[in-house]
Amino acid sequence: MTSKMIALKILDGIFISTTIVLLGIVAGLPADWLLALFEMSMREFQAFALFVIFGSLLLIHAIASSDSAP
């Protein structure tokens, strides 16, 4: 397994887990414990989650489209 594949698997895991948590909150699952854990308001948490999702998507795209690693 190449380093490119390992990095893509890690970023895919971050993307999928963050997306599942965000969709759960949007669907109405109680998120008070999560907000207390990060000490954020709901709006701050949503902005942070969107940042992580888009950041991991950009990293996945950058690694997948790079030619430097096999």
C-alpha positions as CSV (number, residue, x, y, z in Angstrom):
1,M,0.0,0.0,0.0
2,T,1.5,3.3,-1.1
3,S,1.6,6.5,1.0
4,K,-0.9,8.1,-1.3
5,M,-3.5,5.3,-0.6
6,I,-2.9,5.6,3.2
7,A,-3.4,9.3,3.1
8,L,-6.6,9.0,1.0
9,K,-8.0,6.3,3.4
10,I,-7.3,8.6,6.4
11,L,-8.9,11.6,4.7
12,D,-11.9,9.5,3.6
13,G,-12.4,8.4,7.2
14,I,-12.3,12.0,8.4
15,F,-14.7,13.1,5.7
16,I,-17.2,10.3,6.3
17,S,-17.2,10.6,10.1
18,T,-17.6,14.4,10.0
19,T,-20.4,14.1,7.4
20,I,-22.2,11.5,9.5
21,V,-22.1,13.7,12.6
22,L,-23.2,16.8,10.8
23,L,-26.1,15.0,9.1
24,G,-27.1,13.6,12.4
25,I,-27.2,17.0,13.9
26,V,-29.2,18.4,11.0
27,A,-31.6,15.4,11.3
28,G,-32.3,16.4,14.9
29,L,-30.1,14.2,17.0
30,P,-29.3,15.9,20.3
31,A,-25.9,17.5,20.1
32,D,-25.6,19.2,23.5
33,W,-22.9,16.9,24.6
34,L,-20.9,17.5,21.5
35,L,-21.3,21.3,21.8
36,A,-20.2,21.1,25.4
37,L,-17.2,19.0,24.5
38,F,-15.9,21.6,22.0
39,E,-17.3,24.5,24.0
40,M,-18.9,26.0,20.9
41,S,-22.3,27.3,20.0
42,M,-24.4,25.5,17.4
43,R,-23.5,28.1,14.8
44,E,-19.8,27.9,15.5
45,F,-19.9,24.1,15.4
46,Q,-21.7,24.0,12.1
47,A,-19.1,26.4,10.6
48,F,-16.3,24.3,12.0
49,A,-17.8,21.1,10.6
50,L,-18.2,22.7,7.2
51,F,-14.6,23.8,7.3
52,V,-13.4,20.3,8.1
53,I,-15.6,18.7,5.4
54,F,-14.5,21.1,2.7
55,G,-10.9,21.0,3.8
56,S,-10.8,17.2,3.7
57,L,-12.5,17.2,0.3
58,L,-9.8,19.6,-1.0
59,L,-7.0,17.5,0.4
60,I,-8.5,14.3,-1.1
61,H,-8.7,16.0,-4.5
62,A,-5.2,17.4,-4.2
63,I,-3.7,14.0,-3.3
64,A,-5.8,12.0,-5.8
65,S,-4.9,14.4,-8.7
66,S,-1.1,14.6,-7.8
67,D,1.4,12.7,-9.9
68,S,4.2,12.8,-7.4
69,A,3.1,9.8,-5.4
70,P,2.3,6.5,-7.2
